[in-house]
């Protein structure tokens, strides 16, 4: 997924959390930010309960980003 589609800065995460723009389950949280562009921005947080290793959690996030990127048009229409 391109970097422009990701939420990286802690200030952006704080704004999203304050606006309650997220989906969550026991394994991870997907944060999203609507904007005036033709795409939304996403951030993912994976629980340490799933994998203790940072490397493994980052790999999970990468896989989720890739799957969401491939089907992004479906998700944007629903939001």
The first five atom37 places (N, CA, C, CB, O) and aatype in JSON, in Angstrom:
{
  "aatype": [20, 20, 20, 20, 20, 20, 20, 20, 20, 20, 20, 20, 20, 20, 20, 20, 20, 20, 20, 20, 20, 20, 20, 20, 20, 20, 20, 20, 20, 20, 20, 20, 20, 20, 20, 20, 20, 20, 20, 20, 20, 20, 20, 20, 20, 20, 20, 20, 20, 20, 20, 20, 20, 20, 20, 20, 20, 20, 20, 20, 20, 20, 20, 20, 20, 20, 20, 20, 20, 20, 20, 20, 20, 20, 20, 20, 20, 20, 20],
  "atom_mask": [
    [1, 1, 1, 1, 1],
    [1, 1, 1, 1, 1],
    [1, 1, 1, 1, 1],
    [1, 1, 1, 1, 1],
    [1, 1, 1, 1, 1],
    [1, 1, 1, 1, 1],
    [1, 1, 1, 1, 1],
    [1, 1, 1, 1, 1],
    [1, 1, 1, 1, 1],
    [1, 1, 1, 1, 1],
    [1, 1, 1, 1, 1],
    [1, 1, 1, 1, 1],
    [1, 1, 1, 1, 1],
    [1, 1, 1, 1, 1],
    [1, 1, 1, 1, 1],
    [1, 1, 1, 1, 1],
    [1, 1, 1, 1, 1],
    [1, 1, 1, 1, 1],
    [1, 1, 1, 1, 1],
    [1, 1, 1, 1, 1],
    [1, 1, 1, 1, 1],
    [1, 1, 1, 1, 1],
    [1, 1, 1, 1, 1],
    [1, 1, 1, 1, 1],
    [1, 1, 1, 1, 1],
    [1, 1, 1, 1, 1],
    [1, 1, 1, 1, 1],
    [1, 1, 1, 1, 1],
    [1, 1, 1, 1, 1],
    [1, 1, 1, 1, 1],
    [1, 1, 1, 1, 1],
    [1, 1, 1, 1, 1],
    [1, 1, 1, 1, 1],
    [1, 1, 1, 1, 1],
    [1, 1, 1, 1, 1],
    [1, 1, 1, 1, 1],
    [1, 1, 1, 1, 1],
    [1, 1, 1, 1, 1],
    [1, 1, 1, 1, 1],
    [1, 1, 1, 1, 1],
    [1, 1, 1, 1, 1],
    [1, 1, 1, 1, 1],
    [1, 1, 1, 1, 1],
    [1, 1, 1, 1, 1],
    [1, 1, 1, 1, 1],
    [1, 1, 1, 1, 1],
    [1, 1, 1, 1, 1],
    [1, 1, 1, 1, 1],
    [1, 1, 1, 1, 1],
    [1, 1, 1, 1, 1],
    [1, 1, 1, 1, 1],
    [1, 1, 1, 1, 1],
    [1, 1, 1, 1, 1],
    [1, 1, 1, 1, 1],
    [1, 1, 1, 1, 1],
    [1, 1, 1, 1, 1],
    [1, 1, 1, 1, 1],
    [1, 1, 1, 1, 1],
    [1, 1, 1, 1, 1],
    [1, 1, 1, 1, 1],
    [1, 1, 1, 1, 1],
    [1, 1, 1, 1, 1],
    [1, 1, 1, 1, 1],
    [1, 1, 1, 1, 1],
    [1, 1, 1, 1, 1],
    [1, 1, 1, 1, 1],
    [1, 1, 1, 1, 1],
    [1, 1, 1, 1, 1],
    [1, 1, 1, 1, 1],
    [1, 1, 1, 1, 1],
    [1, 1, 1, 1, 1],
    [1, 1, 1, 1, 1],
    [1, 1, 1, 1, 1],
    [1, 1, 1, 1, 1],
    [1, 1, 1, 1, 1],
    [1, 1, 1, 1, 1],
    [1, 1, 1, 1, 1],
    [1, 1, 1, 1, 1],
    [1, 1, 1, 1, 1]
  ],
  "atom_positions": [
    [[0.84, -1.17, 0.0], [0.0, 0.0, 0.0], [0.89, 1.24, 0.0], [-0.96, -0.01, 1.22], [1.91, 1.28, 0.7]],
    [[0.52, 2.22, -0.76], [1.32, 3.43, -0.85], [1.31, 4.18, 0.48], [0.79, 4.33, -1.97], [0.35, 4.11, 1.24]],
    [[2.4, 4.9, 0.75], [2.53, 5.62, 2.01], [1.47, 6.7, 2.19], [3.9, 6.25, 2.1], [1.08, 7.0, 3.31]],
    [[1.01, 7.27, 1.09], [0.0, 8.32, 1.2], [-1.34, 7.79, 1.69], [-0.18, 9.01, -0.14], [-2.2, 8.56, 2.12]],
    [[-1.54, 6.46, 1.64], [-2.77, 5.85, 2.12], [-2.68, 5.48, 3.61], [-3.09, 4.61, 1.3], [-3.69, 5.12, 4.21]],
    [[-1.5, 5.57, 4.2], [-1.3, 5.14, 5.58], [-1.33, 6.32, 6.54], [0.01, 4.4, 5.71], [-0.94, 7.43, 6.21]],
    [[-1.79, 6.03, 7.74], [-1.72, 7.0, 8.83], [-0.49, 6.63, 9.64], [-3.03, 7.01, 9.71], [-0.4, 5.5, 10.14]],
    [[0.45, 7.54, 9.78], [1.71, 7.24, 10.46], [1.94, 8.1, 11.69], [2.85, 7.41, 9.5], [2.41, 7.59, 12.72]],
    [[1.63, 9.38, 11.61], [1.96, 10.3, 12.7], [1.05, 10.1, 13.89], [1.87, 11.73, 12.21], [-0.14, 9.83, 13.74]],
    [[1.6, 10.23, 15.08], [0.81, 10.04, 16.3], [-0.28, 11.1, 16.41], [1.71, 10.08, 17.55], [-1.34, 10.83, 16.97]],
    [[-0.04, 12.3, 15.89], [-1.05, 13.35, 15.91], [-2.26, 12.94, 15.07], [-0.46, 14.68, 15.39], [-3.4, 13.19, 15.47]],
    [[-2.03, 12.31, 13.93], [-3.14, 11.82, 13.1], [-3.92, 10.72, 13.81], [-2.61, 11.3, 11.75], [-5.15, 10.71, 13.77]],
    [[-3.2, 9.8, 14.47], [-3.87, 8.75, 15.22], [-4.72, 9.34, 16.35], [-2.84, 7.76, 15.8], [-5.84, 8.89, 16.59]],
    [[-4.19, 10.35, 17.03], [-4.94, 10.99, 18.12], [-6.23, 11.61, 17.6], [-4.08, 12.06, 18.8], [-7.28, 11.48, 18.24]],
    [[-6.17, 12.29, 16.45], [-7.37, 12.88, 15.85], [-8.39, 11.81, 15.48], [-7.01, 13.7, 14.62], [-9.59, 11.98, 15.71]],
    [[-7.93, 10.72, 14.92], [-8.83, 9.64, 14.52], [-9.47, 9.0, 15.74], [-8.07, 8.58, 13.7], [-10.67, 8.73, 15.74]],
    [[-8.68, 8.76, 16.77], [-9.21, 8.14, 17.99], [-10.24, 9.06, 18.63], [-8.06, 7.83, 18.98], [-11.28, 8.6, 19.1]],
    [[-9.95, 10.35, 18.66], [-10.89, 11.3, 19.24], [-12.22, 11.31, 18.48], [-10.27, 12.7, 19.24], [-13.28, 11.46, 19.09]],
    [[-12.17, 11.15, 17.15], [-13.38, 11.14, 16.32], [-14.03, 9.76, 16.27], [-13.04, 11.59, 14.92], [-15.1, 9.6, 15.68]],
    [[-13.39, 8.76, 16.89], [-13.9, 7.38, 16.92], [-14.09, 6.8, 15.52], [-15.22, 7.32, 17.68], [-15.13, 6.22, 15.21]],
    [[-13.09, 6.98, 14.69], [-13.12, 6.44, 13.33], [-12.25, 5.18, 13.29], [-12.63, 7.49, 12.29], [-11.1, 5.22, 12.87]],
    [[-12.84, 4.06, 13.72], [-12.06, 2.83, 13.74], [-12.99, 1.62, 13.76], [-11.12, 2.8, 14.95], [-14.16, 1.71, 14.1]],
    [[-12.41, 0.49, 13.38], [-13.04, -0.81, 13.49], [-12.11, -1.66, 14.33], [-13.32, -1.47, 12.09], [-10.89, -1.59, 14.17]],
    [[-12.66, -2.46, 15.22], [-11.78, -3.24, 16.1], [-12.33, -4.64, 16.32], [-11.6, -2.54, 17.44], [-13.54, -4.88, 16.26]],
    [[-11.41, -5.56, 16.57], [-11.73, -6.88, 17.08], [-10.64, -7.25, 18.08], [-11.85, -7.95, 15.92], [-9.86, -6.38, 18.47]],
    [[-10.57, -8.47, 18.51], [-9.6, -8.85, 19.54], [-8.16, -8.87, 19.04], [-9.96, -10.2, 20.09], [-7.23, -8.78, 19.84]],
    [[-7.98, -8.99, 17.74], [-6.64, -9.12, 17.19], [-6.02, -7.79, 16.77], [-6.67, -10.03, 16.01], [-4.82, -7.57, 16.98]],
    [[-6.81, -6.9, 16.19], [-6.24, -5.64, 15.7], [-7.31, -4.56, 15.59], [-5.59, -5.86, 14.33], [-8.51, -4.82, 15.71]],
    [[-6.85, -3.33, 15.38], [-7.73, -2.18, 15.19], [-7.34, -1.53, 13.86], [-7.61, -1.16, 16.39], [-6.16, -1.34, 13.57]],
    [[-8.34, -1.18, 13.07], [-8.12, -0.45, 11.83], [-8.65, 0.95, 12.03], [-8.8, -1.16, 10.61], [-9.84, 1.15, 12.27]],
    [[-7.77, 1.93, 11.93], [-8.13, 3.34, 12.04], [-8.21, 3.92, 10.64], [-7.1, 4.12, 12.9], [-7.39, 3.6, 9.78]],
    [[-9.21, 4.77, 10.39], [-9.33, 5.37, 9.07], [-9.59, 6.86, 9.2], [-10.46, 4.7, 8.26], [-10.14, 7.33, 10.19]],
    [[-9.18, 7.59, 8.17], [-9.35, 9.02, 8.15], [-9.93, 9.42, 6.8], [-8.02, 9.76, 8.42], [-9.3, 9.23, 5.76]],
    [[-11.13, 9.97, 6.82], [-11.73, 10.46, 5.58], [-11.08, 11.78, 5.21], [-13.27, 10.62, 5.72], [-10.62, 12.53, 6.08]],
    [[-11.04, 12.05, 3.92], [-10.47, 13.31, 3.46], [-11.14, 13.71, 2.15], [-8.93, 13.2, 3.27], [-12.07, 13.03, 1.71]],
    [[-10.69, 14.77, 1.54], [-11.29, 15.27, 0.3], [-10.67, 14.65, -0.94], [-11.15, 16.76, 0.23], [-11.02, 15.03, -2.06]],
    [[-9.77, 13.72, -0.77], [-9.14, 13.04, -1.9], [-9.99, 11.86, -2.33], [-7.71, 12.58, -1.55], [-11.04, 11.61, -1.74]],
    [[-9.56, 11.14, -3.35], [-10.32, 10.0, -3.82], [-9.98, 8.72, -3.05], [-10.07, 9.79, -5.31], [-10.4, 7.63, -3.44]],
    [[-9.23, 8.86, -1.96], [-8.89, 7.69, -1.15], [-8.91, 8.1, 0.32], [-7.49, 7.12, -1.54], [-8.77, 9.27, 0.66]],
    [[-9.08, 7.12, 1.18], [-8.99, 7.39, 2.61], [-7.64, 6.93, 3.12], [-10.13, 6.7, 3.38], [-6.91, 6.21, 2.43]],
    [[-7.3, 7.33, 4.33], [-6.02, 6.92, 4.92], [-6.31, 5.93, 6.03], [-5.23, 8.15, 5.46], [-7.26, 6.1, 6.79]],
    [[-5.47, 4.9, 6.13], [-5.66, 3.83, 7.1], [-4.46, 3.69, 8.01], [-5.93, 2.52, 6.4], [-3.33, 3.96, 7.61]],
    [[-4.72, 3.25, 9.23], [-3.67, 2.89, 10.18], [-4.1, 1.6, 10.87], [-3.41, 4.04, 11.21], [-5.29, 1.41, 11.14]],
    [[-3.16, 0.73, 11.16], [-3.48, -0.57, 11.76], [-2.64, -0.76, 13.0], [-3.24, -1.72, 10.75], [-1.45, -0.45, 13.02]],
    [[-3.27, -1.29, 14.03], [-2.59, -1.62, 15.28], [-2.87, -3.08, 15.59], [-3.05, -0.68, 16.46], [-4.03, -3.48, 15.68]],
    [[-1.82, -3.88, 15.74], [-1.97, -5.31, 16.04], [-1.64, -5.55, 17.51], [-1.04, -6.18, 15.12], [-0.65, -5.03, 18.02]],
    [[-2.47, -6.32, 18.17], [-2.32, -6.59, 19.6], [-1.07, -7.43, 19.89], [-3.55, -7.29, 20.14], [-0.72, -8.32, 19.12]],
    [[-0.43, -7.12, 21.0], [0.72, -7.93, 21.42], [0.3, -9.32, 21.86], [1.47, -7.23, 22.56], [1.12, -10.23, 21.94]],
    [[-0.98, -9.49, 22.15], [-1.48, -10.82, 22.51], [-1.39, -11.79, 21.34], [-2.94, -10.71, 23.0], [-1.3, -13.0, 21.53]],
    [[-1.42, -11.26, 20.13], [-1.34, -12.1, 18.93], [0.09, -12.57, 18.71], [-1.85, -11.32, 17.69], [0.35, -13.76, 18.58]],
    [[1.02, -11.62, 18.66], [2.44, -11.93, 18.46], [3.25, -10.98, 19.33], [2.85, -11.81, 16.94], [3.03, -9.77, 19.32]],
    [[4.19, -11.53, 20.06], [5.04, -10.71, 20.91], [6.09, -9.97, 20.11], [5.71, -11.57, 21.97], [6.48, -8.85, 20.46]],
    [[6.55, -10.57, 19.04], [7.62, -10.0, 18.23], [7.12, -8.85, 17.37], [8.25, -11.08, 17.35], [6.09, -8.96, 16.7]],
    [[7.84, -7.74, 17.39], [7.51, -6.6, 16.55], [7.56, -6.99, 15.08], [8.45, -5.43, 16.83], [6.72, -6.57, 14.29]],
    [[8.55, -7.78, 14.73], [8.69, -8.24, 13.34], [7.43, -8.96, 12.88], [9.91, -9.17, 13.21], [6.93, -8.69, 11.78]],
    [[6.9, -9.86, 13.69], [5.71, -10.62, 13.31], [4.48, -9.74, 13.23], [5.47, -11.76, 14.3], [3.65, -9.91, 12.34]],
    [[4.35, -8.78, 14.16], [3.21, -7.87, 14.12], [3.27, -6.98, 12.88], [3.16, -7.0, 15.4], [2.24, -6.72, 12.25]],
    [[4.46, -6.52, 12.53], [4.59, -5.7, 11.32], [4.27, -6.5, 10.06], [6.0, -5.14, 11.22], [3.7, -5.95, 9.12]],
    [[4.62, -7.76, 10.04], [4.29, -8.62, 8.91], [2.77, -8.79, 8.78], [4.97, -10.0, 9.06], [2.23, -8.76, 7.68]],
    [[2.1, -8.95, 9.91], [0.64, -9.05, 9.91], [0.03, -7.76, 9.38], [0.1, -9.36, 11.34], [-0.89, -7.79, 8.56]],
    [[0.54, -6.62, 9.85], [0.02, -5.32, 9.38], [0.23, -5.17, 7.88], [0.7, -4.17, 10.12], [-0.65, -4.69, 7.17]],
    [[1.39, -5.58, 7.4], [1.68, -5.49, 5.97], [0.69, -6.33, 5.17], [3.13, -5.94, 5.68], [0.18, -5.88, 4.13]],
    [[0.4, -7.53, 5.63], [-0.56, -8.39, 4.94], [-1.95, -7.77, 4.92], [-0.62, -9.77, 5.61], [-2.64, -7.83, 3.9]],
    [[-2.36, -7.18, 6.04], [-3.68, -6.54, 6.11], [-3.74, -5.35, 5.17], [-4.0, -6.11, 7.55], [-4.72, -5.18, 4.44]],
    [[-2.69, -4.51, 5.18], [-2.64, -3.36, 4.27], [-2.78, -3.81, 2.82], [-1.33, -2.59, 4.45], [-3.53, -3.2, 2.05]],
    [[-2.07, -4.86, 2.44], [-2.12, -5.34, 1.05], [-3.51, -5.82, 0.68], [-1.12, -6.46, 0.85], [-4.0, -5.52, -0.41]],
    [[-4.15, -6.55, 1.57], [-5.51, -7.05, 1.29], [-6.51, -5.9, 1.2], [-5.96, -8.04, 2.37], [-7.38, -5.89, 0.32]],
    [[-6.39, -4.93, 2.09], [-7.28, -3.79, 2.05], [-7.03, -2.94, 0.81], [-7.12, -2.94, 3.3], [-7.97, -2.41, 0.22]],
    [[-5.79, -2.8, 0.41], [-5.46, -2.01, -0.76], [-6.07, -2.62, -2.02], [-3.94, -1.88, -0.92], [-6.55, -1.89, -2.9]],
    [[-6.04, -3.93, -2.12], [-6.6, -4.6, -3.3], [-8.11, -4.44, -3.39], [-6.24, -6.07, -3.27], [-8.67, -4.43, -4.49]],
    [[-8.77, -4.31, -2.25], [-10.24, -4.21, -2.24], [-10.69, -2.84, -1.73], [-10.84, -5.32, -1.36], [-11.81, -2.71, -1.23]],
    [[-9.86, -1.83, -1.83], [-10.13, -0.52, -1.22], [-11.38, 0.15, -1.75], [-8.95, 0.38, -1.43], [-12.06, 0.85, -1.0]],
    [[-11.71, -0.02, -3.0], [-12.88, 0.65, -3.57], [-14.17, 0.15, -2.91], [-12.95, 0.42, -5.08], [-15.11, 0.93, -2.74]],
    [[-14.22, -1.12, -2.53], [-15.39, -1.66, -1.86], [-15.56, -1.02, -0.48], [-15.29, -3.17, -1.73], [-16.68, -0.7, -0.08]],
    [[-14.45, -0.84, 0.24], [-14.51, -0.28, 1.59], [-14.85, 1.2, 1.57], [-13.2, -0.5, 2.3], [-15.59, 1.68, 2.43]],
    [[-14.32, 1.92, 0.62], [-14.59, 3.36, 0.55], [-16.06, 3.62, 0.29], [-13.74, 4.02, -0.55], [-16.63, 4.55, 0.85]],
    [[-16.68, 2.8, -0.54], [-18.11, 2.97, -0.82], [-18.96, 2.71, 0.41], [-18.54, 2.04, -1.96], [-19.99, 3.37, 0.6]],
    [[-18.55, 1.77, 1.26], [-19.33, 1.44, 2.45], [-19.22, 2.51, 3.52], [-18.87, 0.12, 3.02], [-20.13, 2.67, 4.34]],
    [[-18.12, 3.25, 3.53], [-17.94, 4.3, 4.54], [-18.44, 5.58, 3.97], [-16.46, 4.43, 4.97], [-18.39, 6.61, 4.64]]
  ]
}
